[in-house]
Amino acid sequence: MEINKILKDTAIMTGPFPELDKTLHENPLDRFAAWYVHALENGTAEPSSMVLGTVDEDNNPDSRVVLLKAMDNNGFYFETGKAREKVKQLAHHSSVSLNFYWKEAGRQIRIKGAAEAAEDISHVADNLDAAVRDLNAYKIVPSEIEFYQALNEGGYARLFYKSINGTWKCDWL
């Protein structure tokens, strides 16, 4: 098996893809919610799966797939067992990244932000097992969100949001 030939011949981003929505939402979490619903309604496998990137005690990057369990107007929630490595990593360094990849829609969402232990989960408790099990719930408060969309005519479009002093600014890249 010649892996490089196989990689070269592998089809990528084959479409068809949704039309590009050029709406500039004041809050990028509104765009995220719309894209999530589209992914779910159009057969994307496990759209709540996300790659969580953390930093270990030696400042080495680490990542794993976790599930998005809930969101509110300013963040994303996931939960984990209290003895997991990511709990130690988040205690050491709260900076994280999230990545959602929805192949079927030609979409990717990259998020950077800070993780914080979710203290008040009452408004999202119905979505969290932590409300009834011995788990830690975390909220990711984003500082940057990039929406990537493959285009049917080829290429891609990227919309970048950055929070500056509590206000979201956005630009097409």
C-alpha positions in Angstrom: 0.0 0.0 0.0 1.4 3.4 -1.0 -0.2 5.7 1.5 0.9 8.9 -0.2 -0.7 7.9 -3.5 -3.9 7.0 -1.6 -3.8 10.3 0.2 -3.3 12.2 -3.1 -6.2 10.4 -4.8 -8.6 10.8 -1.9 -11.6 13.0 -2.8 -12.2 16.0 -0.5 -15.0 18.5 -0.2 -17.2 17.0 -2.9 -20.4 18.9 -2.1 -23.0 20.0 -2.8 -22.8 22.5 -0.1 -25.3 25.0 1.4 -25.4 28.4 -0.1 -23.2 30.9 1.7 -25.3 33.0 4.2 -23.7 36.5 4.2 -25.7 37.6 7.3 -23.5 39.2 9.9 -24.9 38.3 13.2 -24.1 40.6 16.2 -23.5 37.4 18.3 -21.6 34.6 16.5 -23.4 32.1 18.7 -26.5 32.8 16.7 -24.7 31.8 13.5 -23.4 28.7 15.3 -26.9 27.7 16.3 -28.2 28.1 12.8 -25.4 26.1 11.4 -25.9 23.4 14.0 -29.6 23.1 13.2 -28.7 22.9 9.5 -26.2 20.1 10.2 -28.6 18.2 12.3 -31.5 18.5 9.8 -29.3 17.5 6.9 -27.9 14.3 8.2 -24.5 15.3 9.6 -23.3 12.4 11.8 -22.9 13.4 15.4 -22.9 17.2 15.0 -22.4 17.7 18.7 -19.0 16.1 18.6 -16.2 18.7 19.0 -12.5 18.5 19.3 -11.4 20.2 22.6 -7.8 21.4 22.6 -6.1 22.0 26.0 -2.5 22.6 27.3 -0.9 20.2 29.7 1.4 21.1 32.6 4.5 21.0 30.3 2.7 23.4 27.9 2.2 20.7 25.3 -1.0 20.7 23.3 -3.5 18.0 23.9 -6.8 17.2 22.2 -9.8 14.9 22.3 -13.3 14.6 21.1 -16.0 15.6 23.6 -19.7 16.4 23.2 -21.3 19.8 23.2 -24.1 19.4 25.8 -25.6 22.9 25.9 -25.1 26.6 25.0 -26.3 29.9 26.1 -25.9 33.4 24.8 -22.2 33.6 25.6 -20.8 30.1 25.7 -20.6 26.4 25.1 -20.9 23.6 27.7 -19.3 20.2 28.0 -18.8 17.9 30.9 -16.3 15.3 32.0 -15.4 12.9 34.8 -13.7 14.6 37.7 -10.6 12.4 37.5 -9.9 13.0 33.8 -6.6 14.5 32.6 -8.4 17.4 31.0 -9.6 18.5 34.4 -6.0 18.9 35.6 -5.1 20.6 32.3 -7.9 23.1 32.7 -6.9 23.9 36.2 -3.3 24.6 34.9 -4.3 26.7 31.9 -7.8 27.8 31.0 -7.1 28.6 27.4 -8.8 26.1 25.0 -9.8 25.6 21.5 -12.9 23.9 20.0 -13.3 22.6 16.5 -16.5 21.4 14.9 -16.1 19.7 11.4 -19.3 18.9 9.5 -18.0 17.2 6.3 -21.5 16.8 4.8 -22.1 20.5 4.9 -18.5 21.5 4.0 -18.4 23.5 7.2 -15.9 23.9 10.0 -16.1 26.1 13.1 -13.0 27.0 15.0 -13.3 28.5 18.5 -10.7 29.9 20.9 -11.6 31.0 24.4 -11.3 30.2 28.1 -12.8 27.3 30.0 -14.4 27.9 33.4 -16.0 25.6 35.8 -19.7 26.1 35.3 -21.1 27.2 38.6 -24.7 28.1 37.8 -26.0 25.5 35.4 -29.7 26.0 36.3 -30.6 27.4 32.9 -29.0 24.4 31.1 -29.3 21.7 33.7 -31.8 19.7 31.6 -29.0 19.2 29.0 -26.3 18.2 31.5 -25.7 14.9 33.2 -23.7 16.8 35.8 -27.0 17.9 37.3 -27.6 14.3 38.3 -24.1 12.6 38.2 -20.7 13.3 39.7 -19.3 15.2 36.7 -17.6 18.5 36.2 -19.4 20.9 33.9 -17.3 23.5 32.0 -18.3 26.5 30.0 -16.2 27.7 27.2 -16.4 31.5 26.8 -15.2 32.2 23.3 -12.9 35.1 22.4 -12.6 34.2 18.7 -14.9 32.2 16.4 -14.1 31.4 12.7 -16.7 30.0 10.4 -15.4 28.1 7.4 -17.6 27.2 4.5 -16.7 25.3 1.3 -18.2 26.8 -1.8 -20.0 24.9 -4.6 -18.0 26.9 -7.2 -14.7 25.9 -5.5 -12.7 27.5 -2.8 -14.1 28.6 0.5 -15.3 31.5 2.6 -14.2 32.4 6.1 -16.0 34.7 8.5 -14.0 35.7 11.6 -15.5 37.0 14.8 -13.3 38.5 17.7 -14.6 39.7 21.0 -13.1 43.1 21.8 -14.1 44.6 25.2 -17.3 42.5 25.2 -18.4 43.5 21.7 -18.1 41.1 18.7 -16.3 42.4 15.6 -16.4 40.4 12.4 -14.6 40.4 9.1 -14.6 38.1 6.0 -11.1 36.7 5.6 
